[in-house]
Amino acid sequence: DFLCISLVRGFVQLRYNLGDRTITLQSSQQVATAGHGWHLLQAGRVGNEGYLELDGINVTRAAEPGMKALDTQTEFYVGGVSSLQLVHPLAAGGNPSGFSGCLREAAVNGRELLLSAVGASAGANVGDCDGTACGYSVCGNNGSCRPLPRGFSCSCHHPWAGHSCHDSVHCLHNKCGPQALCLPQPAAASYTCACSLGWAGRFCRSRVSFFVAEFVGDSYIKYRDPLYPKRDLRHSRISLNFSTSQPEGLLAWMGEGQDEDDDFLGIGLAGGRLKVVVNLGERISVPLAHGSLPTCCDRRWHLVTVLQNQTCIKVYLDEELVVFEDIDPHRSYTALNYGGICYLGGFELGRKVSLVTGGLFQQAFVGKLKDVVLFQDSKKVQLMKAEGFNVHSGN
């Protein structure tokens, strides 16, 4: 599979292959190559329906029967590749060559790429189009940049400050501990401290240890499975104990949660009842829940176990089988490629559960979790060895 955007004889082309055929879209107008400023390009696909918009003029390709998911395991390249042998012969429509020109404000799925040595994993022979240390958008939040003999200086607008205008004035003199994040509260002209895992207190300066994790609504734990490369992803399993009084909340999410095509297995509450969602490919997200399930927001401890045997899903609630369903009898996709990432309670600060899950779950979890076990591991997940914020001791 591939997706490639390129210039061909002055026209912008979008080419993508989802596994069955190559689809090509081309702009209706040529790109002015000298002295005509910047061009705005938006291109992509929804399923196998493609779109390409250059300077407001749109070209689309209607959806057709066939593959709908882009399955790639390679790096994402901008402007060129480390070796032209990496480019599929059908991706560039001829002999490929590197791009000569300027790029800025590149975004993938709504997330802007940091086109710098800080944001990229590698690169070569990339210069600054501006010609000065200021470049483009060096000063954040509409700050003004002034080149200096050695670097640059930013003039920031209220309420921003710092070397590149990314710091809130409310956090300039914060008392948050070194293992904390300062979160500005402009309405109160103040701030709060978000404590990293293992720290607590108003300023996150008290060490805590726990085996029962308490989530307060803006909490999360992100666990990286060290055994992921050795897992048989056709047969996955996760179990955990939870206690809550809230009818809505995300308990666990096995998946990277970065792209709409990422595989996932999600467990949570909706309307007070257990809800399980699974996507093994092609965005087949099947909610597995029904109204006959008992409510779970009663402050009691409940044990939930989800087993995935290729496309067959079993869900146990308090050791009783409540769901047994084959989500794809055709066996199109049979492995849960979750990237070795398991979120508990929510996602990183600033990432809303409703957006990351595409509305499958509405909010982060408020309550307690313990005894998380992946696959058939003999040991429970060591929560204190993961990363996260705002998680309290529920011991």
Steps between C-alpha positions, in 0.01 A plus 500: 500500500609860447381860480711752310460869412729632226548756225478358146552739207382788716183326620447368853422130513363285780563127456398233747475123504307318773605155384290435191569783251666839460271804491622832358356851543651803327443871555311681225753785496877516488708636783672832433866421563661843520416814694138420571505441875359213697242238399255327730466127439262261674487136397399167646250221502196373688492127440593475132333832412775751427509879491754761394454875541754751369442867582128439555435297182389148591534170316342183642485131416180326604510191719498162331481140622834376625755552777444798730791500747854634449736250662856638507789417732760744364625842604313813384715701259466868406675651196694190408615160621828361628520276193295520181482120508247540782252664261255259341513526117129586489516760778664786308393433143849473352855549613471663844718788615521704818294816547663840447313782671351595833251321725329628813203419724498133403230310691392136500150416626474847653830478690770741385844353437795675659729534198823544692781304658285483814192358335650272233668164557751565220566716194768644276574809288202699628544877530293790626284661231494831687876534485525622860485343843135603519370266234126440508302494821807483724315723745180329603158649569544782245818629661730726297849378412814716474821348357813541710866443409477172690144375489176691540281680752122476541264777602199326655136606533320466834448246654802329342865523596827310479773458241255401223168623649377156599493562876200647677570804716298326773764224515814716492554478875317177579584278795429170326754229573751379239279198420193712426341711228370850561150547360400867469158611625451837323153563644645492851834656397663197658607143427470140616762226506449171316692229686684229313457139607634443850460859620218678681412815690410853397846553351575133427784476747384195702599151389222241488489131420191289435361180352146640472485802266240770554400714201337841542389587144815660360718199579662236283757223502686405184659155518747376238490123471864376498387160365311645202748377232455143626120503533269292282266785408235262370423402859484798736373531854458775759343485845464756777302588810320835523279692740307819422186700563503668159291365207748608229873448468785333311656214697761369257607553140742258335628695201716797409203737469674717240323424172149403400633182337686379810386166642350518846315318774316733735320435828285756676163599637207649313175574675630316804550173312810331369594577139771332293613614155737324263667599173729251327518690172300699244346701786273211597425631848230279644341612831436189705239585762133450559235634733469180702843548658485610864607849594858532621504847660415377849838560673554124521801322353433332165726271300494530121689273260507532123641224278564534128549176307554629146159654424311333785453720806404379848420740785471386860353721773556374853596162349170470310511483119295798380614534137608236248509633146687453172553856374614393151410148380697568179824523701621805307721605793582273793776674700479781755797715396482730801858627480588381849314795657233467766328809646315483829240757607556745214758650268779757524418843640314709243372198303127455552370146526202576276728620219765229523241221509282656231206534738506135611564623856409842630735578786793390710454259788423610856553219747751229588686233300715209613625154397557576131625193311587474130481177298583197717774673697562358846572847640274802520590824322726704728307827489774694678745415220280660231463869414206720581362804679255584779466142622446468875546216745179301537645260757 
